[in-house]
């Protein structure tokens, strides 16, 4: 729907998904219960797909494994 929010994640890892208990909850049927994990390593942000049904995309590209976020 085009809504955007800025979220502050205070840990080195955060799981995103539609299920309760995730660090970031996205209540959408297009998002898996545990969709992806964000990692901060040496000051860099990486996204990792968690075998989500619809996949995880960074800048329009489907990723697998850990992928840098720029």
C-alpha positions in Angstrom: 0.0 0.0 0.0 3.0 2.3 -0.1 3.1 2.9 3.6 6.6 3.4 5.0 7.9 3.4 8.5 11.3 3.7 10.0 12.1 1.2 12.6 15.0 1.1 15.0 16.5 -2.3 15.7 18.7 -2.4 18.7 20.2 -5.9 18.4 22.7 -7.4 16.0 20.0 -9.8 14.6 16.3 -9.3 14.0 13.8 -11.7 12.5 11.0 -10.2 10.3 7.7 -11.9 9.7 4.0 -11.9 10.2 4.0 -14.1 13.3 3.9 -12.8 16.8 7.2 -12.8 18.6 9.3 -11.5 15.7 11.4 -8.4 16.3 9.6 -6.7 13.4 6.0 -7.9 12.6 4.6 -7.3 9.2 0.9 -8.5 9.3 0.6 -9.4 5.6 -0.4 -12.6 3.9 2.5 -12.1 1.5 5.0 -12.4 4.4 5.9 -15.7 6.0 5.6 -16.3 9.7 9.4 -16.0 9.9 10.3 -14.4 6.6 13.9 -13.1 6.8 16.6 -12.2 9.3 18.6 -9.0 9.4 22.2 -9.2 10.5 24.6 -6.3 11.5 28.2 -7.4 11.1 31.1 -5.0 11.3 28.7 -2.1 10.7 27.2 -3.6 7.6 23.6 -4.7 7.2 22.8 -8.1 5.6 19.4 -9.8 4.9 19.0 -13.6 4.9 15.9 -15.3 3.6 14.5 -17.9 6.0 13.0 -20.2 3.3 10.0 -17.9 2.9 7.3 -19.0 0.5 7.4 -15.8 -1.6 11.2 -15.1 -1.2 13.0 -12.1 0.1 14.0 -9.3 -2.3 16.7 -6.6 -1.9 16.5 -3.7 -4.3 14.2 -5.8 -6.6 16.5 -8.9 -6.7 15.5 -12.2 -5.1 18.2 -13.3 -2.6 19.4 -16.5 -1.2 21.7 -16.9 1.8 23.0 -13.7 3.3 23.0 -10.7 1.0 24.3 -7.1 1.8 21.7 -4.4 2.0 22.8 -1.1 0.4 
